[in-house]
Amino acid sequence: MSSENIKSIVQEKYGEAAKRASSGQASACCGSSPASALEGCDPITANLYGEAEAGSVPEAALRASLGCGNPTALAKLAPGEIVLDLGSGGGIDVLLSARRVGPTGKAYGLDMTDEMLTLAEENKRKSGLTNVEFLKGEIENIPLPDNSVDVIVSNCVINLSGDKDRVLREAFRVLKPGGRFAISDVVVRGEVPDQIRKSMELWVGCVAGALADTEYQQKLAAAGFESIDIEPTRIYSIDDAKEFLQVAGIDADAVAPQTRDKFISAFIRAQKPAANTCCGPTCCAN
């Protein structure tokens, strides 16, 4: 599947999810359907935010949350920092980030889907926060200057990109020296038969594209990052995906031994080297 095809599918799914959130409905994972239509998706998006966090953002932002983790909590944001959320959707992680960095900091949200941006702007208005800015664009082409943000967060979005290497290079470019990459994403651990892998990836990520944990580490290193760490935050069992696999014509009981503990949500950390050190494939040429 080409990058353009992936992009159009993602835009369509997330546009539909934004419309449902605006009308008071939540969506199943990745916006593929109303939440009640596929109970098997619940383990991915359920219970990611504490009561205090959920209560601090507009309800529509929570309904539009289609992530697989809570990167803003794990990133340990500090007052005064500038944060960028890649694939910000309805804005929940941007709004939570903005509260954490306070009035001296700023939180940007980047999204390519008009419906999600409209919803995010409305959620921003309802929140009353003034240190928030939503940008239209693609995560492969971030519309911010070099060395301009302290922290990049993202919530189960990079796995949807058809050009992950470019996403990671762009993330590296816009981070300040010493800046932090702190995202939640779906990854695969170990070998999984292709048919099962594709079906499971479609379940946990809409478009088959989740990276193996070792491949994620290699791509981050190739982009110039250091201090790379992948920490599992939620492990998906075959029972979680059983309904989805049955629809796909796969005998879930038969494949269970081949998938056990292999599809996970993870918190992925990395750092851009501090100033005056070699910081990637292009900055050391001289």
N, C-alpha and C positions, 0 to 999 in steps of 0.2 A: 504494500500500500504506500503511495507516494505521500510526501509531506503535505502537499496541497489537499489531498483527499482527507488525510487525518485532520487537518486544520478545519475543513468545512464540516466534518462530522462533529468535532468538538464544539464548534460555534453553534451548530444546530441543537445539540443536546443541551448545552448550557443556556442558550437562548430560551428554550422551552422551560428549563428549570427556573429561570428568572421570572418568567411569566407566572408559573405556578406559585412561586414564593410571594409575588406581588398580590396574588389573589387569595392568599392564606393557606396554600398547600405546601407541604414539604415534598421533596423528591427522594427517590431511591438513589443509590450510589451513582455519581456522575450525571445526575439529571436525566437518566434514561427513561424514567417513568414515575408516576406518582408513587410515593413511598409504600402505600398499602399494596401495590401491585406485585411486589417482589420481596417478600419477607426476608429472603436470604441475603439481601443487601444490608440489612440492619446492623450486623456486627461491624461493618466498615465505618459507618458514620455516626453510630450511636455513642452517646456518653463521652464525647470528646472534650466538652467544656464543663467546668464546675458551675454550681448554681450561681455563685457570685459573678462569674464571667458571663454566663447566659443572661443574667439580669441586668448587666451593664450595657447591653447593646440592644437596638431595636429588634423586635421579634422577627421581622422579615429577614434580617441579616442572619439570624440563626436558622431560619427555614431554608435559606439559600446556601447554607454551608454544606458542601459536598466533599469535604476533606477526609483525610484518614488519620489525622493527628492533631496536636495542639502546639504548633511550632512557636507561637508567641510566648507560651509559658516556659517551654524548654530552652528558649534562646537567651533567657536572663537579660532582658533589655534594661538599659539604664537611662535615667533622666538625661535629656539633652541629646540622645542619639538620633540619627536619621535612619529610618527603616524603609525598606522596599519590599512589598509583597508581590511576588510573581504569580499572576493568575489570580487576582484578588476577588473575583466573583462578586457576591453581594456585600463584601466589605468587612465581614466579621473580624478577620485577623488584622486588618488595617485599623479598625476602631479599637480593638484591644491593644494593639501596639501603640497607638496614639496615646491611650491612657497611661501606658507604662512609661513612655519616654517623656510625658508631661509637656507643658506649654513651651519649654525651651527646646524640645525636640520636634521631629516631624515624621509622619508616616505617609508614604506613597503607596498607592495600589495601582497595579498595571493589569489591564485586561483588554482582550480584543473583541469582546462580545457587547454590542450596543445595549442589549436588554439588561445585561448584568451591570453595566456602567450606570444606566439610568436608575436601577434599583439601588446601587451603591451610593449614588448621589443623594437619593431620598433618605437612605439610612444615615448618611452623614448629617443631613439637615435635622433629622429627628434626634440624633445623638447630641447635637449642640457643640461638637468638637470643632475647633478652628485650626488645628495643626494636622489636617488631613488633606491630601490631594489625590484624586484619581486621574490616571492617565490612560488614554487609548493607545494600544500598541500590542506588539507581539513580544513574547519573552525571548525570541531569537534575535530581536532588534530593540533593545531597551532604549527608550527615548530620554536618556539622562546622560550627562557628561561623565568622562572618566573620573575615577577617584572621588565620587560624590556622596556615597552612602556608607554608613557604618555597619549595617547588618542587612542581609537578605534573608527573608523568610519565604516560604511557599508551602502550600498544603495540598499534596497529592495532585500536582499539576505538571511537573517536569516529566513524569512518566507518559504524559499525553503528547509530548512534542515528538515530531518526526526528525528533529535534528538536535539531539541532546548535547552533542559536543559544542554546537554553536551557543546554546543556552548557557552552558557552563563558562564558555569563554566570555560571553557578554556579562555574566554575573561577576566574573573576575575583574573585568574592565571597569565596571562602575563602582566596585568596592574601593574604599580608601585602603592604603597600606595598613596592614594589621586588621582589616575588616573581617567580619564573620559571615560565613555561609551556614545557615541553621534552618533546615527544611524538614518537613515530613513528606515521605513518599513511600510508594509500594516497591518492594524489591523481592527478588527470588533468590533462594539459597539452594545450591546444589543442582543436580541434573533432574529434569522433569521431561517426560515424553512430550513431543511437539503438540499433539492434539490436545492433551490435557493442559499444557502450559497456555496455549492460546485461549482455551475456554476459560480457564481460571483468570487469566489476565483480563479478558473481556469483562469478567465479573468484578474484579477489583479495580479496574482502571479504564473501562469503556473501550479503549482501543488497545489492542495487544501491543505492549511496548514497555513493560516493566523490565528494568535492568537486573542482572544478577548483581549481588552485593560486591563481588570482586570487580566486575566491569564498571560499576559506579565509582569505586575507588580509583581505578585506572584512568577513567575519564576526568575525574577531578584533578588527579595529579598531572595529567597531560595539559589541563587548562592552566596549571601553575599553582594550584592550592597545596597547602601542607596541613599537618595536624588533622588528617582525615580520620573520621570515626563514624561507624554505623551502629546504632543502638536500637535493637528491636523494641517496639512499643506495643505491638499487638500481633499475635500469631493467628492466622486464619485456619480453621480446621476444615476438613472435608464436609462436615455436617453444616458448617456455615454456608457452603456453596452448593449443597446437595440439590436444591430445587433448580438452581440455574443449570447445573450439569445435566440434570434429567431432561430439561427442555432442550439442551444441546445434543441429546441422544447418547450421553455418556453414563455408564453404570458407576455411580459414585462409590458404591461399596467396593467394587472391583478395583478402582483406581486409588482408593484411600491410602494404601501403603506407599504409593509412589509420590504422594503429595504432602505427607504428614510433616508439619513444621517448616514447609518450604516457601509458603507465600506469607509475607509479613508486611506490616507497616513499620517503618523505622524512622528514627530521628537521625538525620545525616548532618554531621558537623564538618566544617573545614575552615581554614583561615587563609587569607591572602597574606603573604609574607610582609613583615614590617618594612618601612623605607630603608634604603641603602643596603638591601640584599637582593640577590637574584630573584626575580619575581615572575618568572614565566618564560614562555618560548620566544618572546619578542623583545623583552626589555633588557636583555643582557648582551645584545649584539655588539655593543661597543666595549 
